[in-house]
Amino acid sequence: ELGTGRAQASAVFDCAKEVKKLEPKYGFLPIIADGGIKIPDLAEIQKPGDITKALALGAQTAMMGSLLAGLDESPGEKEFDYEKNRMVKKYRGMGSLEAMERRSAVRYAVDKTKIRIAEGIVTKVPYRGSGYDFIPKLIIGLKQSLQKQGFKNIKELQEEADIRPI
């Protein structure tokens, strides 16, 4: 970490408050929760709590790089992790040194002659199979989360969720 920025939840919440003030002048301005979206892998149950929280705090969508990296449709080869006794795929965040060496150096304003500092990670993520099977599970999990909280849709969640600072 570079020691910049702030917690994702408060960043989304504060940005959403400011965007509401700007929308009369500029129109719709989407908020994207950037990173940190995880779901537990216990018994392959998909519980998209982080997605629900990001939406409740005002995001219209969430980046899910490491979450989706384990899908067949994502780049990388699957392999067996003997320590964890399961199939995994390599995940290379766009801000990682490995990604910078390959393609994303221009995006992060570095070139081959300068020192590079990683802003992303390289790790292994659980293999999740096909996106055609996985994405609907995320959607169903989100719908169940809304239902359990008494909301009919995301708009209702964003307007009526009880957000309390801790």
C-alpha positions in Angstrom: 0.0 0.0 0.0 1.1 3.5 -0.7 -0.6 5.0 2.4 -2.9 7.1 0.3 -6.7 7.1 0.0 -9.1 6.0 2.6 -11.4 3.1 3.5 -13.6 2.0 0.6 -16.9 2.2 2.5 -16.5 5.8 3.7 -15.1 6.9 0.3 -18.1 5.5 -1.5 -20.5 7.0 1.0 -18.9 10.5 1.0 -18.6 10.5 -2.8 -22.3 9.5 -3.2 -23.3 12.5 -0.9 -21.3 14.9 -3.0 -22.6 13.5 -6.3 -26.2 14.1 -5.2 -25.3 17.8 -4.8 -23.7 17.9 -8.3 -26.4 15.9 -10.2 -28.7 18.9 -10.8 -25.9 20.6 -12.7 -24.2 17.6 -14.4 -26.8 14.9 -14.5 -26.2 11.3 -13.5 -22.7 10.6 -12.2 -22.0 7.0 -11.4 -20.1 5.9 -8.3 -17.9 2.7 -8.7 -16.7 1.0 -5.6 -13.1 0.3 -6.5 -11.8 -2.9 -5.0 -12.1 -5.0 -1.9 -15.2 -6.9 -3.0 -15.0 -10.4 -1.6 -17.4 -13.2 -0.9 -16.9 -16.2 1.4 -16.0 -19.4 -0.4 -17.5 -21.7 2.3 -19.3 -24.6 0.7 -19.5 -22.7 -2.6 -22.3 -20.5 -1.1 -22.2 -17.1 -2.8 -22.9 -14.4 -0.3 -22.4 -11.0 -2.0 -22.5 -9.0 1.2 -19.7 -6.6 0.1 -21.6 -5.9 -3.1 -24.8 -5.1 -1.2 -22.9 -2.8 1.2 -21.3 -0.9 -1.7 -24.7 -0.4 -3.3 -26.3 0.6 0.0 -23.5 3.2 0.5 -24.3 4.8 -2.9 -22.3 2.9 -5.5 -24.0 2.0 -8.8 -21.5 -0.9 -9.4 -18.4 -2.4 -7.9 -15.1 -3.5 -9.4 -14.6 -7.2 -8.8 -11.2 -8.1 -10.3 -10.1 -10.8 -7.9 -13.6 -12.1 -7.5 -14.1 -12.7 -11.2 -10.4 -13.7 -11.9 -11.2 -17.3 -11.0 -13.7 -17.7 -13.9 -13.0 -19.7 -17.1 -13.5 -16.5 -19.1 -10.7 -14.6 -17.2 -7.1 -14.9 -18.4 -4.8 -17.4 -16.7 -4.4 -21.1 -16.3 -6.1 -23.0 -13.5 -3.9 -25.2 -11.3 -4.2 -27.4 -8.3 -3.2 -25.8 -4.9 -2.0 -28.7 -2.8 -1.9 -26.6 0.4 -5.6 -25.6 0.1 -6.6 -28.8 -1.7 -8.5 -27.0 -4.4 -8.3 -25.6 -7.9 -7.0 -22.0 -8.2 -6.2 -19.4 -10.9 -3.4 -16.8 -10.8 -4.7 -13.2 -10.3 -2.5 -10.3 -11.3 -4.0 -6.9 -10.3 -3.4 -4.2 -12.9 -1.3 -2.2 -10.4 1.0 -5.1 -9.7 4.7 -5.1 -10.7 4.0 -8.1 -13.0 1.2 -6.3 -14.8 3.3 -3.1 -15.1 6.1 -5.1 -16.7 3.7 -6.5 -19.2 1.0 -4.0 -20.2 -0.2 -1.5 -17.6 2.9 0.7 -17.1 1.5 3.4 -19.3 -1.7 3.4 -17.2 0.2 3.9 -14.0 2.5 6.6 -15.5 5.7 4.6 -15.3 8.1 3.6 -18.0 10.8 0.9 -18.2 13.6 3.2 -17.1 12.1 4.2 -13.8 11.6 2.5 -10.4 8.2 0.9 -10.1 6.1 0.6 -6.9 3.4 -2.0 -6.8 -0.2 -0.8 -6.3 -1.7 -4.2 -6.9 -1.2 -7.8 -6.0 -0.3 -11.1 -7.6 -2.0 -14.0 -5.8 -4.0 -17.1 -6.4 -7.8 -17.0 -6.3 -10.3 -19.9 -6.0 -11.2 -21.4 -9.4 -15.0 -20.6 -9.8 -15.8 -22.3 -13.1 -17.9 -20.6 -15.8 -19.2 -17.1 -15.5 -22.4 -18.4 -17.0 -22.9 -20.4 -13.8 -21.2 -18.0 -11.3 -22.7 -14.6 -12.2 -26.4 -15.7 -11.8 -25.4 -16.9 -8.3 -24.2 -13.4 -7.4 -27.4 -11.9 -8.7 -29.5 -14.3 -6.8 -27.4 -13.6 -3.6 -27.9 -9.9 -4.1 -31.7 -10.3 -4.6 -31.9 -12.5 -1.4 -29.9 -9.8 0.5 -32.3 -7.1 -0.6 -35.3 -9.3 0.2 -34.0 -10.2 3.7 -33.6 -6.5 4.4 -37.1 -5.7 3.1 -36.1 -3.8 -0.1 -37.6 -4.4 -3.5 -34.8 -3.1 -5.5 -31.4 -1.3 -5.4 -32.9 2.2 -5.6 -35.0 1.4 -2.4 -31.9 0.0 -0.7 -29.9 3.2 -1.5 -32.8 5.5 -0.3 -33.8 3.6 2.8 -30.8 1.6 4.1 -30.0 2.4 7.7 -26.3 3.6 7.4 -24.6 4.2 10.7 -21.0 5.2 11.3 -19.0 2.8 13.5 
